[in-house]
Amino acid sequence: MWALLAVLVAVIVIVEYRDRLHAASGTSERDARQLLPLPVNQLGAVEIADACVLHRFERDAAGQWFYHGVHTGTEASHTHAADPALTQRIERAMAAFGRTRVEREFPLAGAGTEYGVATPQTVVLVYRPRESQPLAQYAIGQVAPDTVSRYVLVVGRPVVVTIPGYQVDNLLALVRSATETTQRGRTAATP
């Protein structure tokens, strides 16, 4: 009995070790239900356009996330907020977004107006490091009838998917947090 228990524990330890090793190296197979085409540790930037304002979260040369600032037509320059607390917040939000799984798929009928993806309030673009063309683009639609999911159009695919609504809420909360942190920094720097 004890030998069987010891073998079972050894098998569990080996499986867990291999899973962690593959996850750390980024070589594990991607689950087909994952929203993102790559693990987050292989992304270089994520842009979130919310209410026609573009917010860019980018990795520096050391792989640390930072907020690249708000890009609007009226702002001549942009900022790179190097706040360690904000960096941790960005890392947590991006790691959570990287775990987003597709719940359901629906055929894209027409322009997707019934799902709210024809004229989305929020658009998310993900980039590989040092690339100017997005790897993937997501038009975030309205809340699904179940009230806990959001419709998302993966641009270029003939389907609309649903993802957990809290994933979108987390990204929008990150945008608010980064914007507030940057604005507080500007206010503190102004004499």
Buried (B, 14 or more C-beta within 10 A) or exposed (E): EEEEEEEEEEEEEEEEEEEEEEEEEEEBEEEEEBBBEBBBBEBBBBBBBBEEEBBBBBBEEEEBBBBBBBEEEEEEEBBEBEBEEBBEBBBEBBEBBBBBEBBEBBEBEEEBEBBBBEEBBBBBBBBBEEEEEBBBBBBBBEBBEEEEBBBBBBEEEEBBBBBBBBBBEBBBEBBEBBBEBBEEBEEEEEE
